[in-house]
Amino acid sequence: MSALDREALEASPLADLHAIATELGLDGFRRLRKAALVDKIVVSQGGESTVDSSDSDGSQSQDSSTETAVDSTSDSDSPSRPQRRRGVRTRSRAAVRPEDVSDFETEEEAAQAQASAQSRPPARSSSRRASSGGGSGRRSRGEDRDRNGSTESSAPVVNVEGTVELLGNGSGFVRVSPPDPSDKDAYISAAQIRRCELVSGDKVTGPVRAPRRSERYPSLVRVDTINGTSADEVSSEVIRFDDLAATYPTERLALGSDDATLKAIEWLTPFGRGSRVTIAGQARSGKSEALMAIAAALASQEGLELSVALAGVRPEELSAWRDGAVEVVGAAALGTSPDAQAQVVEAAVERARRVAARGADAVVLIDGLDGLAPAAARKALGAARNIVDGGSLTVIATALAPFGGESTVVMLDAAMAQAGRFPALDLAASGTIRPALLVGDSGAEAIAKARADALNS
């Protein structure tokens, strides 16, 4: 089922409808009234027409153009067409020659040219520039669009599946082999991103159309699924994650490992679905190794959406993570700026927030938080929560020291780790808030006794 339902289209600004019609390759849509344009979009997606054919006839050009101009001017969310054209030319000049700016017919063509200008700038032969002038040049471009439309309508439907990467101008790409760009990537318009509330890291599928002239990449016609769920279902659930009520974690995440460190973490510093966990310790205390072991233990559990974000890790650790069982959704190697590291972490957390808001259980493993600004690190940790009557978001991160606000702190002892004494757990500095909710009263008493013994030793 298409995500383009009639009610959503009727509530959309006329400028967004023009963008959708451009993506679908509809001919003559600028001559239609808004109701007729909505009807034509719905019919092109397999729906039924509710507008009389005479209402969408091209002979109504005077009334239609008047209504279009009024709608475009009165809509506060979208500027009028002349303003949009001027905006396109302004954005395009940074990447293409000034004499080529007017060659773009749509914002999509201009945005695609902007995105690919460094690797493949658009070019036109001098003979074409000399021969195309005035109205004849405009008619020639219109004929090109007609020819492209007839070719695309007969071409087989090709579907794409990949990961969303947003650009600074509001549009984006579906990366089929993230994070590296490819000629098989598909362009996503800003209108589709707003309509489907996509963020970087979302996995989407949908049909694409072949690139038109001045475009390098194919364009996504519509979004069919988002993170494995129908786009219709996702768009109907407009839920603000921060507005969802949260409660303390009550369902422990069992690790079930024979590793001494994981056993100690599981029973002495337990954590559950929705926990904020920091694995802390000085350098060479084994933080990254412990996080990798936790990731491997959780990867075998059903019902968990696991992802890894790497910020400021060593190149060797980056390779080890990518060979692991959990997907690395973003990575910033050692030496990258704090802002770049924060963007990687924020994208992974934002993706998990959407999963949790839709009722599933997401776990984000972050290695690590030390390269981020303290505010960005706390924001990442603060996203974790156990949603009342809903899903959960668990954040497990490494750091030199706790940031504050954690529900579980796992403190590792560097001296014990380097001496080969495992588990290298500093139990006196570790702890879990309300452990009885995770391991019961008897388990909480055993943890308290073990902590007392550690303090007295």
Secondary structure, 3 states (H helix, E strand, C coil): CCCCCHHHHHHCCHHHHHHHHHHHCCCCHHHCCHHHHHHHHHHHCCCCCCCCHHHHCHHHHHHHHHHHHHHHHHCCCCCCHHHHHHHHHHHHHCCCCHHHHHHCCCHHHHHHHHHHCCCCCCCCCHHHHHHCCHHHHHHHHHHHHHHHHHHHHHCCCEEEEEEEEECCCCCEEEECCCCCCCCCCEEECHHHHHHHCCCCCCEEEEEEECCCCCCCCCEECCCCEECCEEHHHHHHCCCCHHHCCEECCCCECCCCCCCHHHHHHHHHCCCECCCEEEEECCCCCCHHHHHHHHHHHHHCCCCEEEEEEEEEECHHHHHHHHCCCCCEEEEEECCCCHHHHHHHHHHHHHHHHHHHHCCCEEEEEEECCCCCCHHHHHHHHHCCEEECCCCEEEEEEEECCCCCCCCEEEEECHHHHHCCCCCCECHHHCEECCCHHHHHHHHHHHHHHHHHHHHHC
